[in-house]
Amino acid sequence: FLVKYYDEFFSGGNMAFKITYDSTRIFVSDLPLIDVCVAKDLLNSIQEIPEKSVKEYFFDFSNLTYLDSAGLGALLALHRKASKTNGKIIIKGAKDNIKELFIITKLDSIFELQN
């Protein structure tokens, strides 16, 4: 696995997330929030990865406490990209408030939510 660490300055604090990847999978973890700033950086970071054969995008949401519409938009953009190669987005460990957001917006039918 190749690992990339992203440390950026967002919203007056230090925010970091980790991306690990191999030839068929991308793993994103250590995300405490996904707002408009983080969503943009997350998409740009994933765009840098050579992903011709990526089939699965895993997101570990066990530390995620906040997800706004920009974050949902970023996930939908990745879903469209993954769908072109029959790939999928898998979200693991989301807290109840985050799961509820996916259910209310009916995005639980698009993304695979796992405990």
NORMO-V151767 format. One record per backbone hydrogen bond with DSSP energy under -1.0 kcal/mol. NH is the residue of the N-H (numbers start at 1). CO is the residue of the C=O. If there is no record, write none. Layout:
BEGIN
nh=(NH:NH)
co=(CO:CO)
END
This chain:
BEGIN
nh=(2:4:6:8:10:13:15:17:18:19:20:21:22:26:27:28:29:34:39:40:41:42:43:44:45:46:47:49:54:55:56:57:58:59:60:61:64:65:68:72:73:74:75:76:77:78:79:80:81:82:83:85:86:87:88:90:91:92:93:99:100:101:102:103:104:105:106:107:108:110:111:112:114)
co=(21:19:17:15:13:10:8:6:29:4:27:2:25:56:20:58:18:66:35:36:37:38:39:40:41:42:43:46:51:24:24:88:26:90:28:92:61:32:34:68:69:70:71:72:73:74:75:76:77:78:79:82:83:82:55:57:112:59:114:95:96:97:98:99:100:101:103:102:102:107:107:89:91)
END
